[in-house]
């Protein structure tokens, strides 16, 4: 997809220990944010740092190639996103039935899928830039940080990040494309049928196949 459509790649601090229970129900975690901007604080700084890393990779996209982009983006994604919490929300109730080893494998596979998605889709640069419109409290708890991806030849795209406190400060737990389309809700719906049909192993296999598809250039 090249940079002109890179905003569609929304998804996307891996704490070493996952807590015993979610503090916020999944239905609240994916609540639709409301419009508006606010001051800049620690949550905004996390998003700014991630956006800077993303733009740097986009500018070197061709030189780096897919593998290089994935390698460069991995630490930025692992620092900015709370992948364990996101994984638990997407899995839902089955999470409580799994052992620590199974949970660890799914978290790892989901993290690789996020990295692969960004590496595949943010594959060029045509003058894009990010503008941070500030942050405000989320009605379901946490902080909402609203940014815009400015594209010289196309309309700008609004990306809103839901941030919650992690082990090392604010971390991204959901991303809303155009301010309303929740990545977590989309992924949870996508993987729900997989879990119902085949449980843990089916989900692990599905994530690995999707990651491989991104590496091959035919992922969604």
GIGIZI-V427269 format. One line per field, one symbol per residue. ss: DSSP state (A for helix, B for strand, O for the rest). A space follows every 50 residues. Layout:
# GIGIZI-V427269
ss->???
This chain:
# GIGIZI-V427269
ss->OOAAAAAAAOOOOOOOOOOOOOOOOAAAAOOOOOOOOOOOOAAAAAAAAA AAAAAAAAAOAAAAAAAAAAAAAAAAAAAABOAAAAAAAAAAAAAAAOOA AAAAAAAAAAAAAAAAAAAAAOOOOOOOBBBBBBBBBOOOOOBBBBBBBB BOOBBBBBBBBBBBBBOOBBBBBBBBBOOOBBAAAAAAAAAAAAAAAAAA AAAAAAAAAAAAAAAAOOOO
